[in-house]
Amino acid sequence: MFLPVFRVTVLTLALCAVPHPVGANGRFPMSTDVFVKPVDSEVILLSTTFGLLISSDNGATFRWICEEAVGYGGVFDPDYAIGADGTIFAGTPDALMISSDGCAWNPAAGDLAQHWVADIERGPDGELWVATSTTARPNDVYLSDDNGQIFAAKNMRSETAFWRSVRVAASNPQRVYVTGYTQAQSTLDGGVGGPEPLFYRSDNGGESWMQIDLVGVEFGPQPLFLLHGVDPTDPDVVFARSVGANGVIGDFLYRSDNGGTSWAKVLETGTGIRAFVIRKSGDIIVGTVNNDADMDRVFVSTNGGVGFSPAAQQPQMGCIAEDENGRLLACGANWEPDFFALGSSSDGVNWTKLVRFSEMKSAYSCPAETLQASLCESRLWPTLCEQFACNRGSSNDVDAGPSGDGSGNDGGGCCDAGAGAAGSVILTAATGLLLLAVLRRRRSKPLEPPSQ
């Protein structure tokens, strides 16, 4: 559906009223997830609220791909995965999109060309697992062992279920976990029953599944239970969060040490968990996004997730991953308080800026016949670059900003210039964003049964 003009106007003006640049679709510019190419770690994908940033040189430079080129738009953040050969997989509301070069994006063959792809998981042997969450079509869990050429349904077909997350044990690829929920159902007495959580485990690579009751789990208004990870050495130890179970906007993190038969709450967060990683050392880092300086945002466990403590440093952690060399990559606040869109750390304590949005090098360069070249690079990039004030001097080698705050340059953008000097720029940006928002479809990942 189209977003009403009234809502778009209020949203756009409200966002441009704050002293930060505005995303290309009216959303506040944030980094949302990070993915690293297996083995060599040279290719890094940084998902943002305004498209995808790609680095092919281990984070030295990042180039921008717009949402339209990938095949989605509006208020939606795709899940991504990278194959060992560099193939990129993106889960969108309409299809699983695949690209071998970041330029040409095509839907996967078969059923996944017509599905809302909720989650993508790359298994330890390079296999790809995909969970779908589409309305008005049966959903299933799919597996590809040939780098995305063919995806086979893995016996989870359902007319009523929305599959939301899938995880595979690194120490035993036959152990697979899947979660989701059922849509609201009519009851025998004429009423409507609410959605119910679903949790399944397979011990034979998806050939058969065991449904397990979520014993010990508390839920919020919606029974959304999302898997985060499986212990790399013990396939019975699995972690998941109950979304909105802690005061509606906060989450509960749960740990099971018996393959999901029962669960123990190990962490309560005041806002939603956005980052989770089990390090090669066994330490676990969990992160949330909030701008309350008095609220802990990052938590660390050194005992296998049995207990967590606040980390020494507290960036606004919207994502985290560990590469093959043990380097941590995490999303942070591009402006205050972190001054990095993507940061790196060797110890999980001290974080160094890897890139800010103002340091984007260029649009990703593609052949002229691609949408990335004709739309993203030629028409959209100049405006986006101006908003972030990119290419006006790099802060890659600058340790302190204008006030010595470690911010490098000022981050750029229409709103960073202030209400006075930037008034005309803000108005121009707001007008353009308003027109763009009215014309674009708006979609979001469902926290309740999605409608299309």
Secondary structure, 3 states (H helix, E strand, C coil): CCCCHHHHHHHHHHHHHCCCCCCCCCCCCCEEEEEECCCCCCCEEEEECCEEEEECCCCCCCEEECHHHHCCCCCCCCEEEECCCCCEEEECCCCEEEECCCCCCEECCHHHHHCCEEEEEECCCCCEEEEECCCCCCECEEEECCCCCCCEECCCCECCEEEEEEEEECCEEEEEEEEEEECCEECCCCCEECCCEEEEEECCCCCCCEECCCCCCCCCCCCCEEEEEECCCCCCCEEEEEEEEECCCEEEEEEECCCCCCCEEEEEECCCEEEEEECCCCCEEEEECCCCCCCCCEEEECCCCCCCEECCCCCCCCEEEECCCCCEEEECCCCCCCCCCEEEECCCCCCEEEECHHHCCEECCCCCCCHHHHHHHHHHHHHHHHHHCCCCCCCCCCCCCCCCCCCCCCCCCCHHHCCCCCHHHHHHHHHHHHHHHHHCCCCCCCCCCCCC
